[in-house]
């Protein structure tokens, strides 16, 4: 992978990571806003919604942030774009679609077939 492509993909990863952090900050701001709501039923409804948002964030976005951080480490160590399972190069088109991918599509699919159903969702996103 040439340096220009690596630079573009690194910027994409940083942008994705920053967006995830902004989403987390938004949830925090919404929680703090509850201090200014007087209507108890509005507070309860907001707490249910924010709890659901936070649970979703924890289950999905945290895993994505971890995957993005690992991808950034691979960029820094010149291992980015190399499948961690088979050592093959991951196509730039695939990395543009899934910039945190650590496996080539073939290995990711093979890995998904070996995982329990609940773990397959995470792989499909990768």
Backbone as a chain_set.jsonl record, in Angstrom:
{"seq": "XXXXXXXXXXXXXXXXXXXXXXXXXXXXXXXXXXXXXXXXXXXXXXXXXXXXXXXXXXXXXXXXXXXXXXXXXXXXXXXXXXXXXXXXXXXXXXXXXXXXXXXXXXXXXXXXXXXXXXXXXXXXXX", "coords": {"N": [[0.859, -1.165, 0.0], [0.598, 2.184, -0.882], [2.013, 5.27, 0.428], [0.278, 7.454, 0.223], [-2.293, 6.316, 0.041], [-2.316, 5.044, 2.502], [-2.234, 7.259, 4.181], [-4.711, 8.468, 3.599], [-6.486, 6.46, 4.478], [-5.788, 6.357, 7.16], [-6.625, 8.898, 7.991], [-9.344, 8.568, 7.575], [-9.915, 6.562, 9.478], [-9.296, 7.995, 11.836], [-11.239, 10.0, 11.7], [-13.583, 8.448, 11.929], [-13.221, 7.401, 14.498], [-13.227, 9.764, 16.017], [-15.862, 10.604, 15.558], [-17.281, 8.587, 16.878], [-16.504, 9.124, 19.525], [-17.686, 11.643, 19.762], [-20.384, 10.92, 19.663], [-20.604, 9.506, 22.06], [-20.055, 11.577, 23.858], [-22.304, 13.15, 23.341], [-24.33, 11.583, 24.465], [-23.618, 11.819, 27.149], [-24.03, 14.594, 27.51], [-26.791, 14.681, 27.204], [-27.59, 13.233, 29.442], [-26.781, 15.003, 31.475], [-28.478, 17.084, 30.939], [-30.857, 16.236, 31.982], [-30.979, 17.125, 34.581], [-32.239, 19.526, 34.47], [-34.858, 19.133, 33.873], [-38.173, 19.186, 34.849], [-40.495, 17.676, 34.804], [-41.522, 14.609, 35.876], [-42.345, 12.3, 34.438], [-41.278, 12.821, 31.924], [-38.592, 12.732, 32.544], [-38.288, 10.045, 33.33], [-38.904, 8.76, 30.896], [-36.862, 9.794, 29.296], [-34.638, 8.764, 30.634], [-34.974, 6.01, 30.188], [-34.636, 5.971, 27.388], [-32.02, 7.028, 27.12], [-30.585, 5.133, 28.56], [-30.954, 2.892, 26.943], [-29.637, 3.865, 24.653], [-27.041, 4.12, 25.68], [-26.457, 1.462, 26.36], [-26.493, 0.334, 23.799], [-24.397, 1.77, 22.694], [-22.267, 0.864, 24.279], [-22.242, -1.869, 23.617], [-21.813, -1.975, 20.857], [-20.455, 0.331, 19.671], [-18.193, 0.632, 21.34], [-16.736, -1.67, 20.775], [-16.198, -1.124, 18.104], [-14.63, 1.195, 18.346], [-12.416, 0.092, 19.654], [-11.553, -1.643, 17.626], [-10.896, 0.234, 15.679], [-8.819, 1.626, 16.972], [-6.941, -0.448, 17.117], [-6.515, -0.796, 14.388], [-5.337, 1.68, 13.767], [-2.97, 1.373, 15.215], [-1.88, -0.704, 13.7], [-1.449, 0.687, 11.311], [0.576, 2.449, 12.136], [2.59, 0.607, 12.671], [3.176, -0.401, 10.235], [1.742, -2.652, 9.483], [-0.775, -2.476, 8.603], [-3.458, -3.323, 6.502], [-2.71, -5.861, 6.009], [-3.681, -9.149, 6.298], [-4.398, -10.494, 9.423], [-4.72, -13.16, 9.83], [-4.029, -14.816, 7.565], [-1.984, -13.465, 6.302], [-2.173, -12.3, 3.821], [-2.52, -9.515, 1.524], [-4.942, -7.038, 2.175], [-7.46, -5.877, 0.128], [-7.494, -2.521, -1.087], [-9.976, -1.417, -1.706], [-11.662, -2.865, -0.041], [-10.688, -2.027, 2.435], [-11.354, 0.664, 2.323], [-14.091, 0.458, 2.517], [-14.383, -0.923, 4.923], [-12.573, 0.245, 7.095], [-11.323, -0.561, 9.471], [-10.793, -3.188, 9.234], [-9.191, -6.212, 9.992], [-8.73, -8.543, 8.87], [-8.671, -10.341, 5.794], [-11.429, -10.511, 3.456], [-12.018, -13.246, 2.98], [-10.867, -14.688, 5.179], [-12.203, -13.41, 7.274], [-14.826, -14.185, 6.779], [-14.572, -16.967, 7.024], [-13.875, -17.098, 9.706], [-16.209, -16.089, 10.831], [-17.987, -18.148, 10.34], [-17.216, -19.976, 12.188], [-17.89, -18.907, 14.595], [-20.214, -18.4, 17.328], [-23.695, -17.604, 16.804], [-24.391, -14.993, 17.86], [-21.982, -13.602, 17.803], [-21.487, -13.327, 15.152], [-22.642, -10.998, 14.095], [-20.89, -8.869, 14.689], [-18.719, -9.524, 13.082], [-19.833, -9.365, 10.555], [-20.013, -6.621, 10.3], [-17.419, -6.027, 10.057]], "CA": [[0.0, 0.0, 0.0], [1.44, 3.368, -0.948], [1.881, 6.2, 1.559], [-0.893, 8.3, 0.015], [-3.456, 5.516, 0.434], [-2.228, 4.838, 3.944], [-2.587, 8.539, 4.8], [-6.162, 8.63, 3.424], [-7.162, 5.499, 5.355], [-5.539, 6.793, 8.543], [-7.53, 10.025, 8.232], [-10.69, 7.987, 7.666], [-9.998, 5.923, 10.796], [-9.336, 9.037, 12.871], [-12.557, 10.624, 11.617], [-14.562, 7.516, 12.493], [-13.006, 7.356, 15.953], [-13.696, 11.028, 16.584], [-17.326, 10.589, 15.509], [-17.745, 7.722, 17.964], [-16.328, 9.863, 20.775], [-18.707, 12.69, 19.793], [-21.65, 10.28, 20.031], [-20.546, 9.222, 23.491], [-20.192, 12.869, 24.535], [-23.707, 13.562, 23.209], [-25.1, 10.847, 25.483], [-23.298, 12.455, 28.423], [-24.717, 15.888, 27.579], [-28.221, 14.422, 27.402], [-27.758, 12.867, 30.85], [-26.673, 16.2, 32.31], [-29.667, 17.894, 30.661], [-31.958, 15.751, 32.822], [-31.009, 17.911, 35.814], [-33.041, 20.72, 34.251], [-36.212, 18.723, 33.505], [-39.002, 19.115, 36.057], [-41.572, 16.698, 34.634], [-41.011, 13.288, 36.243], [-42.579, 11.321, 33.367], [-40.288, 13.111, 30.878], [-37.301, 12.254, 33.047], [-38.289, 8.575, 33.242], [-38.826, 8.388, 29.477], [-35.517, 10.131, 28.833], [-33.697, 7.807, 31.233], [-35.104, 4.747, 29.436], [-34.031, 6.163, 26.061], [-30.576, 7.176, 27.273], [-30.046, 3.835, 28.982], [-30.902, 2.064, 25.73], [-28.557, 4.407, 23.822], [-25.762, 3.795, 26.303], [-26.243, 0.017, 26.188], [-26.132, 0.122, 22.399], [-23.052, 2.307, 22.522], [-21.308, -0.031, 24.915], [-22.148, -3.165, 22.962], [-21.377, -1.897, 19.473], [-19.462, 1.361, 19.399], [-16.94, 0.38, 22.061], [-16.003, -2.667, 19.985], [-15.7, -0.464, 16.905], [-13.518, 2.066, 18.742], [-11.267, -0.792, 19.887], [-11.076, -2.105, 16.319], [-10.269, 1.385, 15.022], [-7.533, 1.849, 17.648], [-6.024, -1.509, 16.668], [-6.156, -0.494, 13.002], [-4.37, 2.783, 13.806], [-1.693, 0.779, 15.631], [-1.338, -1.435, 12.546], [-0.927, 1.696, 10.381], [1.851, 2.926, 12.687], [3.603, -0.456, 12.632], [3.249, -0.853, 8.834], [1.05, -3.935, 9.313], [-2.124, -2.178, 8.145], [-3.771, -3.847, 5.179], [-2.23, -7.242, 5.922], [-4.58, -10.015, 7.051], [-3.73, -11.055, 10.597], [-4.862, -14.619, 9.842], [-3.306, -15.525, 6.504], [-0.849, -12.682, 5.836], [-2.426, -11.73, 2.491], [-2.88, -8.109, 1.512], [-6.371, -6.745, 2.119], [-7.671, -4.939, -0.97], [-7.796, -1.149, -0.666], [-11.426, -1.209, -1.794], [-12.245, -3.421, 1.183], [-10.299, -1.159, 3.546], [-12.148, 1.886, 2.224], [-15.438, 0.124, 2.999], [-14.271, -1.349, 6.326], [-11.181, 0.645, 7.35], [-10.757, -1.209, 10.665], [-10.664, -4.62, 8.957], [-7.889, -6.803, 10.315], [-8.663, -9.793, 8.114], [-9.192, -10.288, 4.432], [-12.818, -10.991, 3.467], [-12.069, -14.703, 3.048], [-10.617, -15.117, 6.564], [-13.278, -12.886, 8.12], [-15.99, -15.046, 6.576], [-14.266, -18.271, 7.618], [-13.934, -16.894, 11.146], [-17.623, -15.91, 11.186], [-18.648, -19.449, 10.293], [-16.812, -20.746, 13.361], [-18.359, -18.225, 15.802], [-21.632, -18.521, 17.661], [-24.545, -16.667, 16.061], [-24.358, -13.622, 18.386], [-20.727, -12.965, 17.436], [-21.456, -13.113, 13.719], [-23.008, -9.626, 13.766], [-19.698, -8.048, 14.746], [-17.892, -9.864, 11.934], [-20.476, -8.826, 9.36], [-19.699, -5.205, 10.241], [-15.992, -5.977, 9.759]], "C": [[0.906, 1.229, 0.0], [1.114, 4.337, 0.197], [0.647, 7.086, 1.435], [-2.174, 7.57, 0.443], [-3.484, 5.309, 1.936], [-2.655, 6.109, 4.687], [-4.105, 8.772, 4.732], [-6.91, 7.708, 4.388], [-6.954, 5.849, 6.824], [-6.481, 7.942, 8.904], [-8.974, 9.541, 8.375], [-10.897, 7.334, 9.028], [-10.094, 6.961, 11.921], [-10.693, 9.743, 12.884], [-13.639, 9.745, 12.209], [-14.445, 7.458, 14.013], [-13.526, 8.627, 16.618], [-15.217, 11.109, 16.588], [-17.902, 9.715, 16.62], [-17.623, 8.429, 19.314], [-17.36, 10.989, 20.893], [-20.066, 12.113, 20.186], [-21.702, 9.985, 21.523], [-20.715, 10.51, 24.297], [-21.636, 13.372, 24.472], [-24.581, 12.864, 24.25], [-24.861, 11.476, 26.854], [-23.996, 13.801, 28.586], [-26.212, 15.703, 27.816], [-28.501, 14.017, 28.844], [-27.734, 14.117, 31.726], [-27.869, 17.129, 32.104], [-30.842, 17.478, 31.55], [-32.059, 16.524, 34.14], [-31.937, 19.119, 35.706], [-34.483, 20.398, 33.852], [-37.015, 18.524, 34.786], [-40.057, 18.015, 35.993], [-41.023, 15.285, 34.85], [-41.204, 12.253, 35.124], [-41.621, 11.556, 32.193], [-38.919, 12.587, 31.283], [-37.218, 10.736, 32.918], [-38.161, 8.11, 31.796], [-37.42, 8.655, 28.932], [-34.478, 9.158, 29.38], [-33.769, 6.465, 30.506], [-34.411, 4.853, 28.086], [-32.512, 6.246, 26.175], [-29.91, 5.879, 27.723], [-29.925, 2.908, 27.781], [-29.776, 2.538, 24.816], [-27.191, 4.02, 24.367], [-25.449, 2.307, 26.175], [-25.835, -0.301, 24.764], [-24.714, 0.603, 22.153], [-22.021, 1.353, 23.084], [-21.14, -1.323, 24.134], [-21.574, -3.069, 21.553], [-20.238, -0.903, 19.281], [-18.147, 1.134, 20.125], [-16.1, -0.645, 21.294], [-15.423, -2.033, 18.723], [-14.532, 0.465, 17.241], [-12.259, 1.228, 18.984], [-10.688, -1.277, 18.564], [-10.371, -0.976, 15.567], [-8.905, 1.673, 15.651], [-6.508, 0.8, 17.22], [-5.578, -1.257, 15.236], [-5.147, 0.649, 12.945], [-2.999, 2.292, 14.262], [-1.049, 0.007, 14.49], [-0.785, -0.47, 11.496], [0.454, 2.136, 10.85], [2.953, 1.882, 12.618], [3.775, -1.052, 11.234], [2.652, -2.249, 8.619], [-0.375, -3.733, 8.797], [-2.32, -2.7, 6.723], [-3.255, -5.253, 4.952], [-3.112, -8.089, 6.83], [-3.821, -10.65, 8.218], [-3.861, -12.568, 10.669], [-3.972, -15.299, 8.811], [-2.111, -14.757, 5.948], [-1.026, -12.081, 4.458], [-2.735, -10.24, 2.619], [-4.4, -7.978, 1.417], [-6.549, -5.66, 1.064], [-8.045, -3.556, -0.435], [-9.288, -0.861, -0.722], [-12.113, -1.726, -0.538], [-11.912, -2.533, 2.378], [-11.044, 0.178, 3.5], [-13.566, 1.65, 2.741], [-15.431, -0.213, 4.48], [-12.841, -1.032, 6.778], [-10.54, 0.004, 8.572], [-10.558, -2.707, 10.449], [-9.251, -5.103, 9.277], [-7.688, -8.12, 9.567], [-9.189, -9.562, 6.706], [-10.628, -10.838, 4.453], [-12.929, -12.512, 3.601], [-11.885, -15.201, 4.492], [-11.707, -14.624, 7.509], [-14.518, -13.76, 7.998], [-15.761, -16.426, 7.198], [-14.348, -18.191, 9.14], [-15.385, -16.768, 11.61], [-18.356, -17.244, 11.216], [-18.331, -20.283, 11.531], [-17.344, -20.143, 14.659], [-19.817, -18.532, 16.076], [-22.417, -17.412, 16.975], [-24.41, -15.236, 16.553], [-23.083, -12.896, 17.994], [-20.666, -12.679, 15.945], [-21.789, -11.675, 13.344], [-21.789, -8.727, 13.74], [-18.814, -8.291, 13.53], [-18.506, -9.308, 10.666], [-20.187, -7.351, 9.204], [-18.249, -5.024, 9.85], [-15.821, -6.486, 8.379]], "O": [[1.858, 1.312, 0.776], [0.072, 4.227, 0.843], [0.033, 7.431, 2.444], [-3.027, 8.141, 1.122], [-4.538, 5.387, 2.567], [-3.353, 6.038, 5.698], [-4.707, 9.224, 5.706], [-7.864, 8.133, 5.04], [-7.853, 5.656, 7.641], [-7.062, 7.959, 9.989], [-9.728, 10.053, 9.203], [-11.934, 7.53, 9.662], [-10.89, 6.807, 12.847], [-11.23, 10.047, 13.949], [-14.521, 10.235, 12.914], [-15.45, 7.466, 14.724], [-14.185, 8.569, 17.657], [-15.801, 11.635, 17.535], [-18.907, 10.074, 17.234], [-18.526, 8.346, 20.147], [-17.855, 11.265, 21.985], [-20.811, 12.73, 20.946], [-22.729, 10.193, 22.17], [-21.431, 10.531, 25.299], [-22.135, 13.952, 25.436], [-25.464, 13.482, 24.843], [-25.8, 11.645, 27.633], [-24.495, 14.119, 29.665], [-26.828, 16.48, 28.545], [-29.522, 14.404, 29.413], [-28.57, 14.271, 32.616], [-28.229, 17.882, 33.009], [-31.722, 18.29, 31.835], [-33.13, 16.565, 34.747], [-32.371, 19.669, 36.718], [-35.249, 21.305, 33.527], [-36.601, 17.795, 35.689], [-40.464, 17.485, 37.027], [-40.164, 14.825, 34.098], [-40.326, 11.423, 34.891], [-41.197, 10.602, 31.541], [-38.177, 12.059, 30.455], [-36.21, 10.2, 32.458], [-37.406, 7.184, 31.499], [-36.863, 7.838, 28.199], [-33.548, 8.772, 28.671], [-32.737, 5.85, 30.238], [-33.685, 3.944, 27.681], [-31.797, 5.602, 25.407], [-28.794, 5.572, 27.305], [-28.917, 2.22, 27.618], [-29.041, 1.721, 24.262], [-26.295, 3.639, 23.613], [-24.307, 1.933, 25.913], [-24.936, -1.112, 24.538], [-23.925, -0.069, 21.488], [-21.014, 1.067, 22.438], [-20.024, -1.824, 23.997], [-20.908, -4.001, 21.101], [-19.174, -1.266, 18.781], [-17.085, 1.419, 19.572], [-14.884, -0.493, 21.184], [-14.307, -2.352, 18.315], [-13.551, 0.515, 16.499], [-11.165, 1.611, 18.568], [-9.469, -1.317, 18.397], [-9.366, -1.206, 14.895], [-7.938, 1.935, 14.935], [-5.343, 1.124, 16.989], [-4.415, -1.472, 14.896], [-4.199, 0.596, 12.161], [-1.977, 2.747, 13.75], [0.169, 0.045, 14.317], [0.228, -0.762, 10.859], [1.394, 2.192, 10.057], [4.129, 2.231, 12.516], [4.435, -2.078, 11.066], [3.023, -2.944, 7.673], [-1.1, -4.703, 8.577], [-1.458, -2.535, 5.86], [-3.346, -5.785, 3.846], [-3.269, -7.774, 8.01], [-2.762, -11.254, 8.042], [-3.188, -13.204, 11.48], [-3.247, -16.241, 9.132], [-1.307, -15.32, 5.205], [-0.119, -11.413, 3.962], [-3.153, -9.766, 3.675], [-5.056, -8.711, 0.677], [-5.865, -4.638, 1.102], [-8.8, -3.428, 0.528], [-9.81, -0.136, 0.125], [-13.04, -1.095, -0.028], [-12.762, -2.311, 3.24], [-11.329, 0.758, 4.547], [-14.169, 2.543, 3.336], [-16.349, 0.157, 5.212], [-11.996, -1.924, 6.839], [-9.316, 0.025, 8.695], [-10.194, -3.421, 11.383], [-8.259, -4.488, 8.886], [-6.619, -8.727, 9.625], [-10.037, -8.702, 6.469], [-10.995, -11.558, 5.382], [-13.838, -13.009, 4.266], [-12.656, -16.035, 4.966], [-12.094, -15.333, 8.438], [-15.184, -14.045, 8.993], [-16.66, -16.983, 7.827], [-14.839, -19.117, 9.786], [-15.746, -17.286, 12.667], [-19.252, -17.441, 12.037], [-19.086, -21.189, 11.884], [-17.266, -20.778, 15.71], [-20.569, -18.882, 15.166], [-21.846, -16.385, 16.607], [-24.319, -14.327, 15.728], [-23.1, -11.672, 17.863], [-19.857, -11.857, 15.516], [-21.259, -11.173, 12.353], [-21.666, -7.893, 12.843], [-18.22, -7.351, 13.003], [-17.788, -8.829, 9.789], [-20.12, -6.861, 8.077], [-17.88, -3.96, 9.354], [-14.698, -6.548, 7.879]]}, "num_chains": 1, "name": "protein.A"}
